[in-house]
Amino acid sequence: METELSAAARDRGASPWSRSERVRLLAWEWCWLLFCRWTPKPLWPWRNFWLRAFGAQLGHRVFVHQRARIAKPWNIALGDRACVGDAAVLYSLGLISVGPRATLAQEAYLCTGTHDFQDPSLPLRTAAIRIGADAFVGLRAIVLPGVEVGAGAIVGAGAVVTRNVAGGSVVAGNPARPLARKGRTGFPPGLPQ
């Protein structure tokens, strides 16, 4: 006799993507591997060409490091002079929007996907992430689904951001907590300038 839970568990193995989307994902992964991952840093215009070819919305002079990982480029929008650092991950199952001049440092991880843990079949849930203009997401920081990091905010290294971050604030820790607000010089009080 099959229980509801075992039926739900069986559904967990099913892909949330259509066959055509799985083909598109595979094509993107191979494209990045063959045409972009090996390129030196100064060839960012070449990488941007391929990102745009797969539907990414890129502003002027956007830099994406060759070792960055982007799940679905058609779900990203990067503003003018935005920067995606070495080994940063944009797990873009939903929209990831990065404002002008914002920086995602090395190994930063932006994840738009999660699961509904109230449902035994654990269906996929996505929520957009928005990073404001001039914001900085530090080394190995994690930004979770549905979070907005305001303009000019700083997310400290290793922070786990589970809630919105106000513009101009500095957050750090796990979970990320406010440390300061930016002063007139653009740096938070007490930090070296």
VMD Tcl script that draws the C-alpha trace (Angstrom):
set ca {
  {0.00 0.00 0.00}
  {1.51 3.31 -1.13}
  {1.31 6.24 1.30}
  {0.99 9.91 0.43}
  {4.51 10.51 1.65}
  {6.05 7.89 -0.62}
  {4.13 9.31 -3.60}
  {5.41 12.77 -2.70}
  {8.94 11.45 -2.30}
  {8.71 9.92 -5.78}
  {7.69 13.34 -7.19}
  {10.82 14.89 -5.67}
  {12.92 13.16 -8.30}
  {11.03 14.83 -11.17}
  {12.73 17.79 -12.80}
  {11.03 21.17 -12.34}
  {12.25 22.12 -15.83}
  {10.65 21.30 -19.15}
  {12.64 19.30 -21.68}
  {13.30 22.43 -23.77}
  {14.55 24.33 -20.71}
  {16.86 21.45 -19.80}
  {18.30 21.56 -23.34}
  {18.76 25.33 -22.99}
  {20.51 24.87 -19.63}
  {22.83 22.25 -21.09}
  {23.63 24.48 -24.08}
  {24.45 27.36 -21.71}
  {26.72 25.23 -19.54}
  {28.65 23.96 -22.55}
  {28.86 27.43 -24.07}
  {30.35 28.92 -20.89}
  {32.79 26.02 -20.54}
  {33.96 26.07 -24.16}
  {33.90 29.79 -24.97}
  {34.27 31.71 -21.71}
  {35.73 29.88 -18.73}
  {39.24 29.72 -20.18}
  {39.37 33.40 -21.23}
  {41.67 35.86 -19.43}
  {40.12 38.66 -17.36}
  {40.53 41.38 -20.04}
  {38.24 39.45 -22.41}
  {35.11 40.44 -20.46}
  {33.46 41.86 -23.65}
  {33.64 38.35 -25.18}
  {31.98 36.83 -22.10}
  {29.35 39.57 -22.17}
  {28.61 38.70 -25.80}
  {27.77 35.11 -24.81}
  {25.77 36.19 -21.77}
  {23.67 38.48 -23.98}
  {23.29 35.71 -26.57}
  {21.63 33.64 -23.83}
  {19.31 36.45 -22.77}
  {21.18 38.31 -20.01}
  {20.39 42.01 -19.73}
  {23.72 43.79 -19.36}
  {24.46 47.47 -19.03}
  {27.58 49.27 -20.27}
  {31.02 47.87 -19.26}
  {29.75 45.06 -17.05}
  {32.51 42.77 -15.75}
  {31.80 39.07 -15.18}
  {34.81 37.02 -14.09}
  {35.57 33.95 -16.18}
  {35.21 31.67 -13.13}
  {31.82 33.09 -12.13}
  {28.94 30.61 -12.30}
  {25.57 31.69 -13.65}
  {22.74 29.16 -13.63}
  {20.36 30.87 -16.07}
  {21.68 34.00 -17.79}
  {18.19 34.83 -19.09}
  {17.27 35.53 -15.44}
  {19.97 38.13 -14.73}
  {20.11 41.88 -15.21}
  {23.40 43.65 -14.48}
  {23.55 47.45 -14.49}
  {26.28 49.68 -15.92}
  {29.73 48.81 -14.53}
  {28.38 46.06 -12.27}
  {31.02 43.53 -11.27}
  {30.69 39.78 -10.65}
  {33.87 38.49 -9.01}
  {35.98 35.36 -9.18}
  {33.96 32.20 -8.42}
  {30.83 34.20 -7.53}
  {27.64 32.18 -8.05}
  {24.41 33.62 -9.43}
  {22.01 30.73 -8.89}
  {19.42 32.51 -10.99}
  {16.42 30.20 -10.94}
  {14.50 33.47 -10.50}
  {15.48 37.03 -11.42}
  {18.73 38.46 -10.06}
  {19.04 42.18 -10.62}
  {22.34 43.92 -9.81}
  {22.35 47.71 -9.93}
  {24.89 50.02 -11.55}
  {28.39 49.93 -10.04}
  {27.43 47.20 -7.57}
  {30.05 44.57 -6.78}
  {29.67 40.89 -5.97}
  {33.02 39.88 -4.49}
  {34.83 36.57 -4.84}
  {32.72 33.52 -4.06}
  {29.62 35.56 -3.19}
  {26.55 33.33 -3.57}
  {23.16 34.71 -4.64}
  {20.49 32.01 -4.54}
  {16.94 32.62 -5.81}
  {15.73 29.05 -5.28}
  {14.43 27.18 -2.27}
  {11.78 24.58 -1.50}
  {8.39 24.61 0.19}
  {9.24 22.59 3.30}
  {5.58 22.44 4.35}
  {4.82 20.26 1.33}
  {6.16 16.66 1.50}
  {7.04 16.78 -2.22}
  {9.32 19.81 -1.56}
  {8.31 21.80 -4.66}
  {10.75 24.40 -5.93}
  {10.03 28.01 -4.98}
  {11.86 31.00 -6.44}
  {12.02 34.65 -5.41}
  {13.93 37.50 -7.01}
  {17.06 39.06 -5.51}
  {17.76 42.75 -6.03}
  {21.13 44.36 -5.34}
  {21.00 48.18 -5.39}
  {23.32 50.61 -7.12}
  {26.79 50.96 -5.55}
  {26.16 48.07 -3.13}
  {28.93 45.67 -2.18}
  {28.41 41.98 -1.37}
  {31.55 40.67 0.33}
  {33.67 37.56 0.01}
  {31.68 34.33 0.49}
  {28.55 36.21 1.54}
  {25.26 34.43 0.85}
  {22.11 36.27 -0.22}
  {18.93 34.19 0.02}
  {15.75 34.26 -2.13}
  {13.53 37.33 -2.00}
  {16.16 39.61 -0.44}
  {16.79 43.19 -1.50}
  {20.13 44.82 -0.70}
  {19.63 48.58 -0.84}
  {21.70 51.12 -2.74}
  {25.14 51.70 -1.26}
  {24.80 48.93 1.32}
  {27.77 46.78 2.34}
  {27.38 43.08 3.11}
  {30.37 41.82 5.08}
  {32.46 38.79 4.19}
  {30.79 35.51 5.08}
  {27.46 37.13 5.96}
  {24.23 35.18 5.44}
  {21.57 37.67 4.33}
  {18.08 36.40 5.11}
  {16.26 39.76 5.20}
  {16.30 43.01 3.26}
  {19.27 45.30 3.85}
  {18.54 49.02 4.05}
  {20.36 51.30 1.65}
  {23.58 52.75 3.04}
  {23.82 50.23 5.88}
  {26.56 47.77 6.75}
  {25.61 44.22 7.74}
  {27.65 41.18 8.77}
  {27.31 37.84 10.50}
  {25.11 34.76 10.32}
  {22.36 35.76 10.11}
  {23.43 39.20 8.88}
  {22.79 42.00 11.37}
  {23.22 45.76 10.99}
  {26.56 47.12 12.18}
  {26.45 50.74 11.04}
  {25.15 53.27 8.56}
  {27.45 54.93 6.07}
  {28.82 58.32 7.09}
  {29.29 61.38 4.90}
  {32.54 60.06 3.43}
  {30.83 56.89 2.24}
  {32.55 54.72 4.85}
  {30.85 53.54 8.01}
  {32.04 55.22 11.22}
  {34.94 53.38 12.80}
  {36.15 51.69 9.61}
  {39.47 52.75 8.05}
  {39.10 55.22 5.23}
}
mol new
graphics top color blue
foreach p $ca { graphics top sphere $p radius 0.5 }
foreach p [lrange $ca 0 end-1] q [lrange $ca 1 end] { graphics top cylinder $p $q radius 0.2 }
display resetview
